[in-house]
């Protein structure tokens, strides 16, 4: 190993031989008896042992091992060649040859082994096979892509179907809820309709019950007065109206002037200045009448406008009765016949101004009685409620009370003075009350009471005492109208007794401007 390493790694150098003894010592080195002992450091197996046949060797590994052995041999030959030329180094050359011999032998054995070794290598692919493989691979990839797309599409369709099913369920639930609400609403409407019909039937029953003859439904004088005004209304409609309609000029004149009257009455304000202008305008229209028939018809239209305005406005705002009453009094001062026209219209719509509780005459049908009592019916024949009926009646009675309490205006007396109010109050106290009676009395007292107390004094106080002690207690019935009317009238009289004066209705004192 010592010499082998020296020869392989160092270049040959000239050596000066010493004396013979020294030369003998140097030329007789201790040569290894078993050169293979050094070779085992460079070989993977012992020299002369066969290669293991069962060891799998790849082609690349065999080639690499052969190259290594080939390189070692070439290096050894170079070294041996250089030494052979130098005969002075014969000993060294012999040692090198001894060292290289096992290497050569190993190389030959390796070559022989490699020649006998068969390594299975894959056959080279021809172009057609490559194209086919590529085509097959591409086909497989395309098939995988197609399958993936199909799966994704199927999954998407399944999701959409699921969403559609969920939306359908929500829609069905919503429709079911709407149908349920609609049925509930319909049921509630039907129940409300049935309740309203029952209420109307009960009210109609009460009206019919009231239509039955009762003792002292009105005084004899009041009955005669009511008959007189109803006969005047029949004469007005049966005699005067056809004359006006038959004459085109009269009809056109009355139609034109009626619009002016209605507009003026509808625009009345709580001001003497405005009331005076409106009254002057109405008097001007009446004075422009071309004949007595036209003037009477226009007086009828003025009374109708005043009553209609009271029915519509005073029923919800009692203070609005005073401007209407002041206008009526101013016009009556110039045209006294307007008083009768007003009573004709009031008795037609509100028989309580007489006062009179309507009784059904023998042979009179229910519809005629309802109309005579002042009730309204819609197109279906349903009668208005007691509450609405009472509001309209009190509105027209407030106009009557406002007229009778109106003082003298402009130095001229009121053509319809306060004694008409005393007569009305005395008559209604002497009649058996109905459910609406307390409301009528309170309305009259709140509008005309202060004036009547100032005119009649102690007598008025006695009359109010009769109301409080006996008359209110005689009001029977458990209807809301009767109960509320009794309670309100009792409170009103208690306030009078505690204060000694009747509370004035708002608007009684008309403004100067």
C-alpha positions in Angstrom: 0.0 0.0 0.0 2.9 2.4 0.8 4.5 2.0 -2.6 1.2 2.0 -4.4 0.1 5.3 -2.9 3.5 6.8 -3.7 3.5 5.7 -7.3 -0.1 6.8 -7.9 0.0 10.2 -6.2 3.7 11.4 -6.8 5.7 12.0 -9.9 8.9 9.8 -10.2 12.1 11.5 -8.9 15.8 10.6 -9.6 17.3 8.9 -6.7 21.0 8.9 -5.7 21.9 5.3 -4.7 23.8 5.0 -1.4 26.3 2.4 -0.7 25.6 -1.3 -1.4 24.5 -2.0 2.1 22.1 0.8 2.1 21.1 0.0 -1.5 20.4 -3.6 -0.4 18.3 -2.3 2.4 16.4 0.1 0.1 15.9 -2.4 -2.8 14.6 -5.1 -0.6 11.6 -3.6 0.9 9.1 -5.5 2.8 6.6 -6.3 0.1 3.1 -7.2 1.3 2.6 -10.9 1.0 -1.0 -10.5 0.2 -1.4 -7.6 -2.2 -5.2 -8.0 -2.0 -5.1 -6.7 1.6 -4.4 -3.2 0.3 -6.8 -3.6 -2.6 -9.8 -4.2 -0.3 -9.7 -0.6 0.7 -10.5 0.3 -2.9 -12.7 -2.6 -3.9 -16.2 -3.5 -2.8 -15.5 -7.2 -2.8 -12.5 -9.5 -2.4 -10.4 -10.3 -5.5 -11.3 -13.5 -7.2 -14.7 -13.8 -5.7 -17.6 -13.9 -8.1 -20.0 -11.1 -8.4 -23.3 -11.8 -6.7 -25.8 -12.8 -9.4 -28.9 -12.1 -7.5 -27.9 -8.4 -6.9 -30.0 -6.2 -9.1 -27.8 -3.8 -11.0 -29.1 -0.9 -13.0 -27.5 0.0 -16.3 -26.4 3.4 -14.9 -24.7 1.8 -11.9 -22.8 -0.7 -14.1 -21.6 2.0 -16.4 -20.4 4.2 -13.6 -18.4 1.3 -12.0 -16.8 0.4 -15.3 -15.7 4.0 -15.8 -14.0 4.1 -12.4 -12.1 0.9 -13.1 -11.1 2.0 -16.5 -9.7 5.2 -15.2 -7.6 3.4 -12.6 -6.1 1.1 -15.2 -5.2 4.0 -17.4 -3.5 5.8 -14.6 -1.6 2.7 -13.7 -0.4 2.2 -17.3 0.9 5.7 -17.4 2.8 5.2 -14.3 4.1 1.9 -15.4 5.2 3.3 -18.8 7.2 6.0 -17.2 8.9 3.6 -14.8 9.7 1.0 -17.6 11.8 3.6 -19.4 13.8 4.2 -16.4 15.7 0.9 -15.9 17.2 2.3 -12.7 13.9 1.9 -11.0 13.3 -1.8 -11.9 12.4 -2.7 -8.4 9.8 0.0 -8.2 8.4 -1.0 -11.6 8.1 -4.6 -10.4 6.2 -3.4 -7.4 4.0 -1.3 -9.5 3.3 -4.2 -11.8 2.5 -6.3 -8.8 0.1 -3.6 -7.7 -1.5 -3.1 -11.1 -2.0 -6.8 -11.8 -4.9 -7.3 -9.5 -6.4 -4.1 -10.8 -6.2 -5.4 -14.4 -7.6 -8.7 -13.3 -10.5 -6.9 -11.6 -11.1 -4.9 -14.7 -11.2 -8.0 -16.8 -13.5 -9.8 -14.5 -15.7 -6.7 -14.4 -15.8 -6.5 -18.2 -16.6 -10.2 -18.4 -19.4 -9.7 -15.8 -20.7 -6.7 -17.7 -20.7 -8.6 -21.0 -22.7 -11.4 -19.4 -25.1 -9.1 -17.6 -28.3 -8.3 -19.4 -30.2 -5.2 -18.3 -33.8 -4.9 -19.4 -34.4 -1.5 -20.9 -37.7 -0.3 -22.1 -38.0 -0.5 -25.8 -37.9 2.9 -27.5 -41.3 4.2 -28.5 -41.9 4.9 -32.1 -43.7 8.1 -33.0 -47.0 6.4 -33.7 -47.0 4.9 -30.3 -46.2 8.2 -28.7 -49.0 9.9 -30.6 -51.4 7.2 -29.6 -50.4 7.5 -26.0 -50.8 11.2 -26.1 -54.1 10.9 -27.8 -55.3 8.3 -25.2 -54.1 10.6 -22.4 -55.8 13.6 -23.9 -59.0 11.5 -24.4 -58.9 10.5 -20.8 -58.3 14.1 -19.7 -61.2 15.2 -21.9 -63.4 12.5 -20.5 -62.5 13.5 -17.0 -63.2 17.1 -17.8 -66.5 16.1 -19.4 -67.4 14.0 -16.4 -66.5 16.8 -14.1 -68.6 19.3 -16.1 -71.5 16.9 -16.0 -71.2 16.4 -12.3 -70.9 20.1 -11.7 -73.9 20.7 -14.0 -75.9 18.0 -12.2 -75.0 19.4 -8.8 -75.9 22.9 -10.0 -79.3 21.7 -11.3 -79.8 19.9 -8.0 -79.0 23.1 -6.1 -81.4 25.1 -8.3 -84.1 22.5 -7.9 -83.6 22.5 -4.2 -83.7 26.3 -4.1 -86.8 26.3 -6.4 -88.4 23.8 -4.1 -87.6 25.9 -1.0 -88.9 29.1 -2.8 -92.0 27.2 -3.7 -92.5 26.2 -0.1 -92.0 29.8 1.0 -94.4 31.0 -1.6 -97.0 28.4 -0.8 -96.7 29.3 2.9 -97.0 33.0 2.1 -100.1 32.3 -0.1 -101.5 30.2 2.6 -100.9 33.0 5.1 -102.4 35.5 2.8 -105.4 33.3 2.2 -105.7 32.9 5.9 -105.6 36.6 6.5 -108.0 37.2 3.7 -110.4 34.7 5.2 -110.0 36.3 8.6 -110.6 39.7 7.1 -113.6 38.5 5.2 -114.9 36.8 8.3 -114.4 40.0 10.3 -116.1 42.0 7.6 -119.0 39.6 7.5 -119.3 39.8 11.3 -119.1 43.6 11.2 -121.7 43.6 8.5 -123.9 41.3 10.5 -123.4 43.4 13.6 -124.2 46.6 11.6 -127.3 44.9 10.2 -128.4 43.8 13.6 -127.8 47.3 14.9 -129.8 48.9 12.0 -132.5 46.3 12.6 -132.6 47.2 16.3 -132.7 50.9 15.4 -135.4 50.3 12.9 -137.3 48.3 15.5 -137.0 51.3 17.9 -138.2 53.6 15.2 -141.2 51.4 14.5 -141.8 51.1 18.3 -141.7 54.9 18.5 -144.2 55.1 15.6 -146.8 53.4 17.7 -149.4 55.8 19.0 -148.6 57.1 22.5 -150.5 59.3 24.9 -149.7 63.0 24.5 -147.3 62.4 21.6 -147.8 66.1 21.0 -150.1 68.8 22.3 -153.2 69.8 20.3 -151.8 73.2 19.5 -148.5 71.7 18.4 -150.2 69.2 16.2 -152.3 71.9 14.6 -149.2 74.0 14.0 -147.3 71.1 12.5 -150.3 70.3 10.2 -150.4 73.9 9.1 -146.7 73.9 8.1 -147.0 70.5 6.3 -150.0 71.8 4.3 -148.0 74.9 3.4 -145.2 72.6 2.1 -147.6 70.6 0.1 -149.1 73.7 -1.5 -145.6 75.0 -2.2 -144.6 71.8 -4.0 -147.8 71.1 -5.7 -148.8 74.6 -6.8 -145.9 76.9 -6.8 -143.1 74.6 -8.0 -145.0 73.6 -11.2 -145.5 77.2 -12.1 -141.8 77.9 -11.8 -140.8 74.9 -13.8 -143.3 75.7 -16.5 -141.9 79.2 -17.2 -138.3 79.0 -18.7 -137.5 82.5 -17.7 -138.6 82.1 -14.1 -136.8 78.7 -13.9 -133.6 80.2 -15.3 -133.8 83.2 -12.9 -134.4 81.0 -9.8 -131.7 78.6 -10.8 -129.1 81.4 -11.2 -130.1 83.2 -7.9 -130.2 79.9 -6.0 -126.4 79.5 -6.6 -125.7 83.0 -5.2 -127.8 82.4 -2.1 -126.2 79.0 -1.4 -122.7 80.5 -1.9 -123.5 83.4 0.5 -125.0 81.2 3.2 -122.1 78.7 3.0 -119.5 81.4 3.4 -121.0 83.1 6.6 -118.6 84.1 9.3 -119.0 85.1 12.9 -118.9 88.9 12.2 -121.7 91.4 12.0 -120.1 93.1 9.1 -120.0 89.9 7.0 -123.5 88.9 8.2 -124.8 92.3 7.2 -123.3 92.0 3.7 -124.7 88.5 3.2 -128.2 89.6 4.4 -128.1 92.6 2.1 -127.0 90.3 -0.8 -130.0 88.0 -0.1 -132.4 90.9 0.1 -131.1 92.2 -3.1 -131.7 88.9 -4.8 -135.3 88.8 -3.4 -136.0 92.3 -4.5 -134.9 91.4 -8.0 -137.6 88.8 -8.3 -139.8 89.4 -11.4 -143.0 88.3 -9.8 -144.6 87.3 -6.5 -144.3 83.6 -7.4 -140.6 84.0 -8.1 -140.1 85.8 -4.8 -142.0 83.2 -2.8 -139.9 80.5 -4.5 -136.7 82.3 -3.7 -137.8 82.7 -0.1 -138.3 79.0 0.0 -134.7 78.5 -1.5 -133.2 80.9 1.1 -134.9 78.9 4.0 -133.8 75.7 2.4 -130.2 76.9 2.3 -130.2 78.0 5.9 -131.7 74.7 7.2 -129.4 72.6 5.0 -126.3 74.5 6.3 -127.5 74.0 9.9 -128.1 70.3 9.3 -124.6 70.0 7.9 -122.5 72.4 10.0 -124.3 73.2 13.2 -124.7 69.5 14.1 -120.9 69.4 14.7 -120.4 73.1 15.7 -123.4 74.5 17.6 -121.8 78.0 17.7 -122.3 78.2 13.9 -126.1 78.6 14.5 -125.7 82.2 15.6 -124.5 83.7 12.2 -127.2 81.8 10.4 -129.9 83.0 12.8 -128.7 86.6 12.6 -128.8 86.5 8.8 -132.3 84.9 8.9 -133.6 87.6 11.3 -132.1 90.4 9.1 -133.8 89.0 6.0 -137.1 88.4 8.0 -137.2 92.0 9.0 -137.5 92.9 5.3 -139.4 89.8 4.3 -141.5 88.4 7.2 -142.7 85.5 5.1 -139.3 83.9 5.5 -140.3 82.9 9.0 -143.0 80.6 7.7 -140.7 79.3 5.0 -138.1 78.4 7.7 -140.7 76.6 9.8 -141.9 74.7 6.7 -138.4 73.5 6.0 -137.6 72.8 9.7 -140.9 70.9 10.3 -140.3 68.8 7.2 -136.8 67.7 8.3 -137.0 68.0 12.1 -140.5 67.7 13.6 -138.9 68.2 17.1 -139.0 72.0 16.5 -142.8 71.9 17.0 -142.1 69.8 19.2 -143.7 66.6 17.9 -142.9 63.0 18.4 -144.0 61.4 15.2 -146.7 58.6 15.4 -147.5 56.2 12.7 -150.9 57.0 11.3 -153.3 54.2 10.5 -152.6 52.9 7.0 -149.2 54.7 6.8 -146.4 52.4 5.7 -143.1 52.3 7.5 -141.1 54.1 4.8 -143.5 57.0 4.8 -143.3 57.2 8.6 -139.5 57.1 8.6 -139.4 59.9 6.0 -141.9 62.0 8.0 -139.8 61.5 11.2 -136.8 62.9 9.5 -134.7 59.7 9.1 -132.5 59.2 6.1 -132.2 56.0 4.1 -129.4 55.0 1.7 -129.8 53.4 -1.7 -130.1 50.0 -0.1 -132.9 51.1 2.1 -130.8 51.0 5.3 -131.8 53.6 8.0 -129.1 55.9 9.4 -127.9 55.2 12.9 -129.5 56.9 15.9 -126.3 58.8 16.6 -126.2 60.5 13.2 -129.9 61.1 13.3 -129.6 62.8 16.7 -126.8 65.0 15.5 -128.8 66.3 12.5 -131.9 66.9 14.6 -129.9 68.9 17.2 -128.2 71.0 14.5 -131.6 72.1 13.1 -133.1 72.6 16.6 -130.0 74.8 17.4 -130.9 77.0 14.5 -134.5 77.4 15.8 -133.2 78.2 19.3 -130.7 80.7 17.9 -133.4 82.5 16.0 -135.9 82.8 18.9 -133.2 84.1 21.3 -131.9 86.7 18.8 -132.4 90.2 20.1 -133.6 93.2 18.2 -131.2 94.2 15.4 -130.8 97.7 14.1 -133.7 99.0 16.2 -136.1 96.5 14.6 -137.7 93.7 16.5 -137.1 90.0 15.9 -140.0 88.7 13.7 -139.7 85.3 15.5 -139.2 86.4 19.2 -138.3 84.6 22.3 -141.8 83.5 23.4 -141.7 80.9 20.7 -138.8 79.4 22.7 -140.8 79.4 25.9 -143.7 77.7 24.2 -141.4 75.0 22.8 -139.8 74.3 26.2 -143.2 74.1 28.0 -144.6 71.8 25.4 -141.7 69.3 25.5 -141.7 69.2 29.3 -145.4 68.3 29.3 -144.9 65.4 26.8 -143.7 61.9 27.8 -140.0 62.0 27.0 -138.3 59.8 24.5 -134.6 58.6 24.3 -133.7 61.7 22.2 -135.6 64.2 24.5 -132.7 65.0 27.0 -130.3 65.8 24.2 -132.9 68.1 22.6 -133.6 70.0 25.8 -129.9 70.4 26.6 -129.2 71.7 23.0 -132.0 74.2 23.3 -131.0 75.4 26.8 -127.3 75.8 25.8 -128.2 77.9 22.8 -131.2 80.0 24.0 -131.1 79.4 27.8 -129.2 82.6 28.8 -131.6 84.8 26.9 -134.7 83.0 28.2 -133.4 83.2 31.8 -132.8 86.9 31.4 -136.4 87.4 30.0 -138.4 85.0 32.2 -136.2 85.0 35.3 -138.0 83.1 38.2 -140.4 81.3 35.8 -137.4 79.9 33.9 -135.8 78.8 37.2 -139.0 76.9 38.1 -139.1 75.2 34.7 -135.5 74.0 35.1 -136.3 72.7 38.6 -139.1 70.6 37.0 -136.6 69.2 34.6 -134.3 68.3 37.3 -136.7 66.8 39.8 -139.3 64.9 37.7 -138.8 65.1 34.0 -135.2 63.6 33.7 -136.3 60.7 36.0 -139.2 59.9 33.6 -136.8 59.3 30.7 -136.7 55.5 30.3 -134.6 53.3 28.1 -131.1 51.9 28.2 -130.0 53.0 24.8 -126.7 54.9 24.6 -128.5 58.0 23.4 -130.9 58.0 26.4 -128.2 57.3 29.0 -125.7 59.9 27.6 -128.5 62.5 27.2 -129.7 62.1 30.8 -126.2 62.3 32.2 -125.2 65.4 30.2 -128.5 67.2 31.0 -128.1 66.4 34.7 -124.5 67.8 34.7 -125.8 70.9 32.8 -128.5 71.6 35.3 -126.2 71.0 38.3 -123.8 73.6 36.9 -126.7 76.0 36.7 -127.8 75.4 40.2 -124.3 75.8 41.6 -123.5 79.0 39.7 -127.0 80.6 39.3 -126.4 81.1 35.6 -126.7 79.1 32.4 -123.4 78.6 30.7 -123.3 80.5 27.4 -122.7 78.6 24.2 -119.5 79.6 22.4 -120.3 82.2 19.6 -123.4 83.6 21.2 -122.0 87.1 21.2 -121.2 87.9 17.5 -118.1 89.9 16.8 -118.4 93.5 15.6 -116.0 92.9 12.7 
